Amino acid sequence: MSSYPIQNQHVNVQTNSPILELKTKIEIDKSMKLIDINGKKINFQSDCFIKPNNPNDTFYVTIVNQTDLDEGNIKFDIFDQVKEGNMYKRRITYESDNGEHLNHYIALKKLPKNVTDNTIQAEVVIRLTELEQKQPQQPLYSPLDIQNDNDHYQNQEQDQYQEQPQYQEQPQLIDSTNEPETVEELKEQLYKLSQSSDYINNKNNINFYKKIGMACLFVIVLYIIFRKK
C-alpha cells in the first residue's frame, strides 16, 4: 500500500483521465528550487507530497504559479514536521476559463536560520489528473453583436426600399416650368400622368391624395381660364 494517500477523494470535476504520478528526490538549500506540477496540462487537479528524510528538518514551501513568479509574489509557508506530521500534503485544482496555459510549481528553500551547508534531502510525489476544458458561457448577444445586427438590418431594409418605386424621388404631377398653353397640351400632360407607374403604384404614399387634389384644382383653374378666353 502506498505511503502517499490521496487527500480528500472527492474530485470537483468529473473526468475519465488517468492519474499521472511523478516521483523525484530533491535537495533543498538556500536558493529556491522549483518543481513543475502540471507541465503542459491546462486544467488539472494535483496532489503534492513532500517527505524529508530527516524527521527534524523544517523548510520553506509553497505552491506558486508562473504569474506569481514573474511578479515576485511568493508567500512561503514553514513546514514543521512536529505540527504537520512527517509529510507536507497539498491539493491544487486549476481550471482555466479561456484555455490559457499556466504553469504551477512547488517552491522550496531552507530557512534563513539554517546556516549549515548541509542540504535537506526529501522525496517528492506529485499525482496529477487532467480535467476537461470548461465550455465558456457566451451571452446570447453582446452589445457589439446587437449593433452589428442593427446595422445589417438597417442596410438591408434600406436596400429593399431603394428597389421600390415609391422610395425614389417622386416626379412632379405637372411640370410647373412647362405650363400648358392649350387644352390639348393639358390633356396630354394628364394622360402621361395617368400612365406613370409611380402615379399608379403610389397608393400607399401619404402625399398621394394631396397630389391628386392639387392636380384637380389646377385642371379646374385652367378650365376656367380657357373658358373665359
C-alpha positions in Angstrom: 0.0 0.0 0.0 1.3 3.4 -0.9 2.5 5.7 1.9 1.2 8.7 -0.1 -2.6 8.6 0.2 -4.7 11.0 -1.9 -6.2 13.7 0.3 -9.9 14.1 0.0 -11.1 11.5 -2.5 -13.8 13.8 -3.8 -12.9 15.3 -7.2 -14.6 18.6 -8.1 -14.9 17.9 -11.8 -15.7 14.5 -13.3 -13.1 13.1 -15.6 -12.0 9.8 -17.0 -8.4 10.9 -17.4 -5.8 8.6 -15.7 -3.8 9.7 -12.7 -0.2 10.6 -13.7 2.4 10.2 -11.0 5.8 11.9 -10.7 8.3 10.7 -8.1 11.6 12.5 -7.6 14.2 13.3 -4.9 15.3 16.8 -4.2 18.0 18.6 -2.2 16.7 21.8 -0.6 19.2 24.5 0.0 19.4 28.3 0.4 18.3 29.0 -3.2 14.7 28.5 -4.2 14.0 25.2 -6.0 11.0 24.8 -8.3 9.3 21.5 -9.2 6.8 21.7 -12.2 3.4 20.4 -11.2 1.3 20.4 -14.4 3.7 20.5 -17.3 1.7 21.2 -20.5 -1.7 20.4 -18.9 -4.1 23.3 -18.8 -6.9 22.1 -16.4 -5.8 19.8 -13.7 -6.1 18.6 -10.1 -2.9 17.7 -8.4 -2.0 16.2 -5.0 1.6 17.1 -3.9 3.6 15.3 -1.2 7.0 16.1 0.3 8.6 13.8 2.8 12.0 14.9 4.3 14.5 12.1 5.0 15.3 13.7 8.4 12.2 14.0 10.6 13.6 17.1 12.3 14.0 19.2 9.1 12.0 22.3 8.6 11.9 24.4 5.4 10.0 26.9 3.3 7.4 25.6 0.9 4.5 26.9 -1.2 2.6 26.3 -4.4 3.1 29.1 -6.9 2.1 29.8 -10.5 4.1 31.5 -13.3 2.3 34.8 -12.8 3.3 34.9 -9.1 6.9 34.1 -10.0 7.0 36.9 -12.7 5.5 39.4 -10.3 7.7 38.3 -7.4 4.6 37.5 -5.3 5.8 34.4 -3.4 4.5 33.7 0.1 6.2 30.8 1.7 4.8 28.6 4.5 7.1 26.9 7.0 6.8 23.2 7.0 7.2 21.9 10.5 7.0 18.1 10.9 6.2 18.4 14.6 3.0 20.4 13.7 2.0 18.9 10.4 3.3 15.3 10.7 6.0 13.7 8.7 4.8 14.8 5.3 3.8 18.0 3.5 0.5 17.4 1.7 -1.4 19.9 -0.6 -4.0 19.6 -3.2 -4.4 22.2 -6.0 -7.1 22.4 -8.7 -6.9 24.8 -11.6 -9.4 25.3 -14.3 -8.9 28.0 -17.0 -11.9 29.9 -18.3 -10.3 30.7 -21.6 -8.0 27.7 -22.2 -4.9 29.7 -21.2 -2.0 27.5 -20.0 -0.5 28.5 -16.7 2.4 26.6 -15.1 2.3 25.8 -11.4 5.2 24.8 -9.2 6.2 23.6 -5.8 8.7 26.1 -4.5 11.1 25.1 -1.7 14.1 26.5 0.1 15.9 26.4 3.5 15.0 28.7 6.4 17.4 31.6 7.0 18.2 30.3 10.5 19.5 27.1 9.0 23.0 28.3 8.4 24.6 24.9 7.8 25.9 24.0 4.4 24.0 20.7 4.6 21.1 20.3 2.2 17.7 18.9 3.2 17.1 15.6 1.4 13.4 15.0 0.6 11.2 12.8 -1.6 8.6 14.5 -3.7 5.5 12.8 -5.2 3.0 14.6 -7.5 -0.2 12.9 -8.6 -1.9 14.8 -11.4 -5.3 14.3 -13.0 -6.2 16.2 -16.2 -9.6 17.9 -16.1 -11.8 18.6 -19.1 -11.9 22.0 -20.6 -14.8 24.1 -19.3 -17.1 25.4 -22.0 -17.3 29.2 -21.8 -20.8 30.5 -21.4 -21.3 33.2 -24.0 -24.2 35.7 -23.8 -26.9 35.3 -26.4 -26.0 38.7 -27.7 -23.2 41.1 -26.8 -23.6 44.8 -27.3 -21.4 44.6 -30.3 -23.5 41.8 -31.8 -26.6 43.8 -31.3 -25.1 46.9 -33.0 -23.8 44.8 -35.9 -27.3 43.2 -36.3 -28.9 46.7 -36.3 -26.5 47.9 -38.9 -27.2 44.8 -41.0 -31.0 45.0 -40.9 -30.9 48.8 -41.4 -28.8 48.5 -44.5 -30.9 45.5 -45.8 -34.1 47.5 -45.2 -32.7 50.5 -47.0 -31.7 48.4 -50.0 -35.2 46.9 -50.2 -36.8 50.3 -50.1 -34.5 51.6 -52.8 -35.8 48.9 -55.0 -39.4 50.1 -54.6 -40.6 52.9 -56.9 -42.2 54.9 -54.0 -38.8 55.2 -52.3 -37.4 57.2 -55.2 -38.0 60.9 -55.5 -41.5 61.4 -56.7 -41.9 63.2 -60.1 -44.0 66.3 -60.2 -47.5 65.6 -61.3 -47.4 68.6 -63.6 -44.3 70.4 -64.7 -44.7 74.0 -63.4 -41.9 75.2 -65.7 -43.8 73.9 -68.8 -47.4 75.1 -68.2 -49.8 74.0 -71.0 -50.9 76.7 -73.3 -53.8 74.8 -74.8 -56.4 72.3 -73.7 -54.7 69.7 -75.9 -51.4 70.2 -74.1 -53.2 70.0 -70.7 -54.9 66.7 -71.8 -51.5 65.3 -73.0 -49.8 66.0 -69.6 -52.8 64.5 -67.7 -52.6 61.4 -69.9 -48.9 61.0 -69.3 -49.5 61.4 -65.6 -52.2 58.6 -65.7 -49.8 56.3 -67.4 -47.0 56.8 -64.9 -46.2 53.6 -62.9 -45.2 55.8 -59.9 -48.6 57.5 -60.1 -50.5 54.2 -60.3 -48.5 52.3 -57.7 -48.2 55.1 -55.2 -51.4 54.5 -53.3 -49.6 53.9 -50.1 -47.8 57.2 -50.2 -49.0 59.7 -47.7 -48.9 62.5 -50.3 -50.9 60.7 -52.9 -54.2 62.3 -52.2 -52.6 65.7 -51.8 -51.1 65.5 -55.3 -54.4 64.3 -56.8 -56.2 67.3 -55.2 -53.7 69.7 -56.4 -53.9 68.3 -60.0 -57.7 68.5 -60.0 -57.6 72.1 -58.7 -55.0 73.1 -61.3 -57.2 71.5 -64.1 -60.2 73.4 -62.8 -58.4 76.7 -62.8 -57.1 76.1 -66.3 -60.5 75.1 -67.5 -62.0 78.3 -66.1 -59.3 80.4 -67.8 -59.7 78.7 -71.2 -63.5 79.2 -71.0 -63.1 82.9 -70.4 -60.9 83.1 -73.5 
